[in-house]
Structures are given as structure tokens and as C-alpha cells.
Amino acid sequence: MLSLHGYGPSIFEGTVLTLEVSFSALMIAMVLGIVGAMSKLSHSSILRTVAQIYTTVIRGVPDLVLMLLVYFGGQVLINQIGPLVGYDEYIDINPFIAGISTIGFIFGAYMTETFRGAILAVNRGQLEAGYAYGMSGGLVFRRIMLPQMVRHALPGFGNNWLVLIKTTALVSIIGLDDMVRKAAMAAGATRMPFTFYVVVAINYLLITTVSIYILKYLEKRYSVGVRRE
């Protein structure tokens, strides 16, 4: 049995914060992913170009660099712009907001490709049949497009979610007290880094394992009635 020397509640608090960061960033990533996918599939060359630049740049720059750029570089930029618009007080970016925004922005690019592929995988003939039966655009999307899009998107979505969870460890470098930062402080105080980082590794493993089972259930649920070749 691992002895945490009284740091157990602190690690638990950090774990809860890690989950909050993960789910908040996921919501941002999903919104950006849907917008990005629709932009890439739109008839507007401007929207397609913007979406392409977004996915290319984000997927080409390391996550750590983006985190530092948004938190430290963004803070400097905002405080330089502030006086220009008549606001002279120092603006301090909240680490939680910076963390979820950066991670959400990063994984929005990956979700864009996931959702774009899922939309393209839906049989266009079924959509046309829906319109032929007199369905509105919203009804076609809700009854035909969305269920099949979710089924096609789930494998890629699941992979992105698992990577996103592990990426939350980066928020510790901007001062957010997630479980990695809590473990680092406990390790420094007790000089037992192996013990606390093992606990963090186990926590991440538990979260990802539960996520895998939930994702498998969802894949099975959305594949009901689908004939496999």
C-alpha cells in the first residue's frame, strides 16, 4: 500500500481539477471541430482556406509551445493592447481559462478532421432520399446525418479524447494545480518523486480505462442494426 504522507486529499483535488480541464477543453474542441468541419466542406473558398490554415498550423506546432505562447505570450499581448484602448490596469490571464482554451483550440483541429471524415462517410443517397420524402434540412440532419455521423466519428473521437486527457498534464507548467502539479509539490516536500508520480500514472490509467469502456459501449450502441461486411 502506497503511503502518501497526508497528500492523498491534495492529489484527489488535483485529479478532480484534471477532469474539469479535460471536459471543459473537450466541449471547446467539439464546437471548434464542428465549425471547422463545416467550413472545410462549405462552398466558400475563404472558409475552406481559414479552416485549412487552422488545422495545418495547430497540428504542426508542439502542444507545449502553444500552451506557453497562449499563456505567457498572450498575457504580454493583452497588456500591450490594453493601454491603447484606455485600460491601464494589469490583466492577469486565469490559468484555468488559458489551459482549457489552449487544449480546446489544439484538439479542435483534430476534431475538425474527425468530423469532416465522418460527414463524408455518410451515404449521400440517403440524404437525398430524405429530401425527396419532404423532410426539412434540420430533420434530415437530425434523423439521418447525425446518427450516422456519430457512428463514423466515434473511433477518431475516442482517440482524440484519450490523447486530450494526457495532454492536460501540460497545464501544470502554467501554475494550474492539477494532479501533476500537486504530485510535484508533494514529491518535493517528501523527496519521494517515484511514489507520487506512480499515483498520477495510475490515476491517468484509471481515467483512460473507464473512458475506453464507455467509448466501446457507445460504438456498440451506435452500430446497432448496421450490417458488417
Secondary structure by P-SEA (a helix, b strand, c coil): ccccccaaaaaaaaaaaaaaaaaaaaaaaaaaaaaaaaaaacccaaaaaaaaaaaaaaaaccaaaaaaaaaaaaaaaaaaacccccccccccccaaaaaaaaaaaaaaaaaaaaaaaaaaaccaaaaaaaaaacccaaaaaacccaaaaaaaaaaaaaaaaaaaaaacccccccccccaaaaaaaaaaacccaaaaaaaaaaaaaaaaaaaaaaaaaaaaaaacccccc
